Amino acid sequence: HILNRQSVTSINRKQSVRPDWFSYQKCFDSITSGLHDHRNTDMLVFLDNGTEKEHHTRLEKASCYFDVLKIQAGSDGKSQMEMINYALNANGKSDSSNWPDDDIIFFIEDDYLFRPKWDVILREGIEKNPNGFVNLYDHPDKYQVYPGLQSQIVLSEHSHWRTTPSTCSTYACRLVTLKKAIEIVEKHTSAGYGGYDHGMFTELGQNNYPLITPIPAFSTHCENNYLSPLIDW
């Protein structure tokens, strides 16, 4: 289940740090066009402080069916909690109570670009890390600001994976994992201050909810200083 948030007025719309080729349209298209298995994937788009008209171009070009839910959150943390509560059916507004606990929930921000067949790799990551979290982003800070960092390396059918201390707010897990870890997830996400994701994943790891990411990456955060390495995005 893809839960994708599209924001219009977030304070983090930092156009000056984006690559020349960046567009929200390109990121959104890469989610849907990169899907290998459309039949076993659904998507809900959360429009935060916007209208379908403001997003209609990128939304209408999607290559898979999806629904749109308007929200008025206004910040990264609050909009992320809207998606988390939807997945947990905590707001009583979703049909997620029918989702099996083993289903994969993938929370996606609107400035992530994906490589083709990313969903194949994501499922492999969950299989390798069924009780933890997975992101497809290989954050370059793990090679720059973590001297002495050691990772466990595991191998799936199509990718190598590394354990890593943290990632951003685009991540996946099984629904049952989200339910078990919700106290930690909610504590950090509800705070909503800058970098809350780092503290969240650090605490999750300390509580036996490991995080793994593929090397090389199958997605990237689209900021000049934070592009996943080794891929010509």
C-alpha positions, -999 to 999 in steps of 0.1 A, spaced: 0 0 0 16 33 -12 7 63 9 21 93 -9 19 129 4 19 159 -19 25 192 -3 19 227 -17 28 250 12 53 231 33 80 253 47 105 228 33 99 237 -4 137 244 -9 139 250 -47 174 264 -44 189 231 -34 173 210 -61 191 195 -91 185 212 -125 165 182 -137 142 180 -106 104 183 -108 77 170 -85 61 157 -117 91 136 -124 92 122 -89 55 113 -89 57 97 -124 86 75 -112 65 60 -84 38 47 -108 58 41 -140 84 22 -120 60 -3 -106 65 -38 -118 35 -54 -101 5 -31 -105 -20 -58 -95 -8 -62 -60 -2 -25 -53 -26 3 -45 -19 40 -38 -35 68 -19 -23 104 -25 -26 128 4 -30 164 -8 -18 186 19 -30 222 18 -38 220 -19 -64 211 -44 -65 186 -73 -62 215 -97 -28 225 -83 -17 189 -87 -38 177 -116 -10 175 -141 12 151 -121 -18 131 -108 -36 126 -141 -5 111 -157 -2 83 -132 0 48 -147 -19 31 -120 -52 37 -102 -52 57 -70 -75 77 -47 -69 112 -35 -75 124 1 -74 161 9 -58 170 43 -49 203 60 -18 194 80 7 220 69 39 204 82 60 173 74 53 158 108 16 164 108 11 152 73 32 121 80 10 113 110 -21 116 88 -7 88 67 3 67 97 -31 71 113 -47 61 80 -26 30 79 -36 21 115 -72 32 109 -68 54 139 -89 82 124 -117 58 114 -116 72 79 -98 43 61 -104 7 51 -71 -3 64 -87 -25 91 -91 -50 62 -54 -50 55 -36 -81 67 -8 -76 92 18 -88 67 9 -62 41 36 -37 33 30 0 39 52 24 20 52 61 31 65 83 3 74 120 3 69 140 -29 106 147 -36 118 112 -41 128 97 -75 126 60 -81 143 36 -104 123 10 -125 110 -21 -107 116 -4 -73 87 -24 -59 105 -57 -66 135 -45 -46 113 -32 -18 96 -66 -14 129 -83 -13 140 -59 15 110 -66 36 116 -103 31 152 -98 44 141 -75 72 105 -86 81 105 -72 116 121 -38 107 120 -10 83 132 -5 47 140 24 25 153 24 -10 175 55 -5 212 52 1 218 84 22 253 98 13 258 111 49 265 75 59 298 78 40 306 113 51 296 120 87 297 86 104 334 78 109 338 42 119 302 32 110 299 -6 106 270 -22 87 258 -58 83 256 -66 46 229 -90 34 220 -102 -1 186 -106 -18 179 -119 -53 187 -86 -70 205 -63 -45 229 -60 -16 215 -44 15 232 -26 45 219 -20 80 220 18 86 213 40 116 186 63 100 169 75 69 143 101 60 105 100 62 101 78 31 101 43 45 83 10 44 74 -18 68 49 -45 74 17 -32 90 23 -54 121 57 -37 125 41 -3 124 16 -14 151 43 -27 174 65 3 170 39 30 169 48 44 203 83 53 191 71 63 156 44 86 169 66 102 196 91 115 171 67 121 141 42 141 162 70 163 174 75 173 138 107 193 143 135 191 117 154 159 117 127 140 137 132 110 114 169 106 125 159 104 161 130 80 153 151 55 135 179 57 160 155 47 188 138 21 166 171 5 160 178 5 197 145 -13 202 152 -41 177 135 -26 147 164 -25 123 166 -4 92 181 -16 59 187 2 26 200 -12 -8 234 -5 -22 234 10 -48 200 27 -42 167 24 -59 155 58 -50 170 92 -41 161 123 -21 162 150 -47 185 175 -31 220 183 -45 239 173 -14 219 142 -7 215 123 -39 221 86 -36 256 79 -49 268 59 -80 235 64 -100 231 88 -128 198 102 -117 
